[in-house]
Amino acid sequence: MTQAEQQLADDKMRAEIAKMIAETGKIRRETDWYVAIVASTMTLAIVAVVKLFL
């Protein structure tokens, strides 16, 4: 493998790593919102059940 081919392979690998890091960040942000939405939904469901029986 020539020096130019090695440099191209390294650049492709760095680009792929950067893409994966960006995708991981996106998934983490979505997960944070998911937890908040589930928690608020559960709270509203508990309030609705309590209001029905009181």
C-alpha positions as CSV (number, residue, x, y, z in Angstrom):
1,M,0.0,0.0,0.0
2,T,1.4,3.3,-1.0
3,Q,1.6,6.4,1.3
4,A,-1.2,8.1,-0.6
5,E,-3.5,5.0,-0.3
6,Q,-2.7,4.8,3.4
7,Q,-3.5,8.4,3.9
8,L,-6.8,8.0,2.0
9,A,-7.7,5.0,4.1
10,D,-6.9,6.9,7.3
11,D,-9.1,9.8,6.2
12,K,-12.0,7.5,5.4
13,M,-11.6,5.9,8.8
14,R,-11.6,9.3,10.6
15,A,-14.7,10.3,8.7
16,E,-16.5,7.1,9.7
17,I,-15.5,7.6,13.3
18,A,-16.8,11.2,13.3
19,K,-20.1,10.0,11.8
20,M,-20.5,7.4,14.4
21,I,-19.8,9.9,17.2
22,A,-22.4,12.3,15.8
23,E,-25.0,9.4,15.6
24,T,-24.2,8.4,19.2
25,G,-24.8,11.9,20.4
26,K,-28.2,12.1,18.6
27,I,-29.3,8.8,20.1
28,R,-28.3,10.0,23.6
29,R,-30.3,13.2,23.2
30,E,-33.3,11.2,22.0
31,T,-33.0,8.9,25.0
32,D,-33.0,11.8,27.4
33,W,-36.3,13.1,25.9
34,Y,-37.8,9.6,25.9
35,V,-37.2,9.3,29.7
36,A,-38.8,12.7,30.3
37,I,-41.8,11.9,28.2
38,V,-42.4,8.5,29.9
39,A,-42.1,10.1,33.4
40,S,-44.6,12.8,32.6
41,T,-47.0,10.4,31.0
42,M,-46.9,8.1,34.1
43,T,-47.4,11.1,36.4
44,L,-50.5,12.2,34.4
45,A,-51.8,8.6,34.4
46,I,-51.5,8.4,38.2
47,V,-53.3,11.8,38.6
48,A,-56.1,10.6,36.3
49,V,-56.6,7.4,38.2
50,V,-56.6,9.2,41.6
51,K,-59.2,11.8,40.3
52,L,-61.4,8.9,39.2
53,F,-61.5,7.3,42.6
54,L,-61.6,10.4,44.8
